[in-house]
């Protein structure tokens, strides 16, 4: 056996060994750009989240995917905890979504190391379902208190995210959603990215189930991740004979990210719909999309016949900039969830001035922006007060001094937020000589997690 064959056999051995572990293990590689990328997950991910290992890795690499954003948050938390000597005294926690999109809470442990066969730094993360807390260590320094066990169980049992509707526009949306659910036809929930379309679709599907005389079965699917045939995704993996979904109850397919629909999925939907109609069985599609169906037809993403074959009741979900009255409750809700998860004491709060400032924000990426903002505000809070990175600091030697000096020649012109951010980040990188990680790195100077800073640089095109 030559050297290459030995390395291959050795790699297969370790992969097989990791697959035998009872807990889900994620392995990340830190590349030359200091980005942490998931490159291996063992087969326990099937039990914990319902994904195939390769499918989960691929989803982590998909731009703007939920999996990718959740793992980015996980790595941000690892980066923060790695600077704390006693982080292991209290089991840190993270929320990860399963294949159906439901967030589940996990405790986790991690280890950062450099493999002998690679120059890259590596991170291993072991997930521990919150319903099964880790056993107490006999060491007093690592003992997990019973109080925290109870808290983890309470968090797991807390209700799912509810729809906030203090604004007139959201009240109108919910009324229209109720009307859509009461009609026998299909429903399309459309709007900008990250506006809460999934929650509205779920509410419609739940209302259909509640009001159905013969009952209804609901299946949530993601058009981006449907690799196998549609039927295979609707039936349990161990069901053997498919069964063709022949019962008389109404079948409700909630298909998220329909703008990413494939020709194969459209073919499966048509076949399933025609089969159920022949058998006099009810079927309803509730789809969410960032693009109108008419626009998808114009862009050749959808055949024109689809619009004539199916009639959809439209429900438009507004962006956050049209929901100013909802923002205070939304900001407090999402910050509260993170505060509980991190067990912060004293509990940080937004001041009235901060809240007034936030109400003026346009939130161009909607909930993605809001959650990123809340994450920064909570993780960098001090003495019970939230931190706001969109507001320059008055602390000498920090953001105001750096920012003002860099942009002073351009103060006669009105710069866009992106232009100011580019100039600001380039100046900070000049000061740190391009270094991002570490106490003397740009991320530490800015008071934000390194991976968040990396994503901002990519988004703004700063190299």
Secondary structure, DSSP 8 states (H G I E B T S, - for coil): --HHHHHHHHHHHHHHHHHTSSS-EEEEEE-TTS-EEEEEE-TTHHHHHS--HHHHHHHHHSTT-HHHHHHHHHHHHHHHHTT-TTGGGS-EEEEEE-TTS-EEEEEEEEEEEE-TT-SSEEEEEEEEETTS-----SSGGG---HHHHHHHHHHHHS--------SHHHHHHHHHHHHHHHSSSEEEEE-STTSSHHHHHHHHHHHHHHH-SS-EEEEEEETTS--S-HHHHHS-TT--S--TT-SSSEEEEEEE-GGG--HHHHHHHHHHHHHHHHTT--EEEEEEESS-HHHHHHTTSS-THHHHH--EEEEE---GGG-HHHHHHHHHHHHHHHHHHHT-SS--B--HHHHHHHTT---TTTHHHHHHHHHHHHHT-BTTB---TTS---STTSHHHHHHHHHGGGTTS---HHHHHHHHHHHHHHHTTT--SSTTSHHHHHTS-HHHHHHHHHHHT--
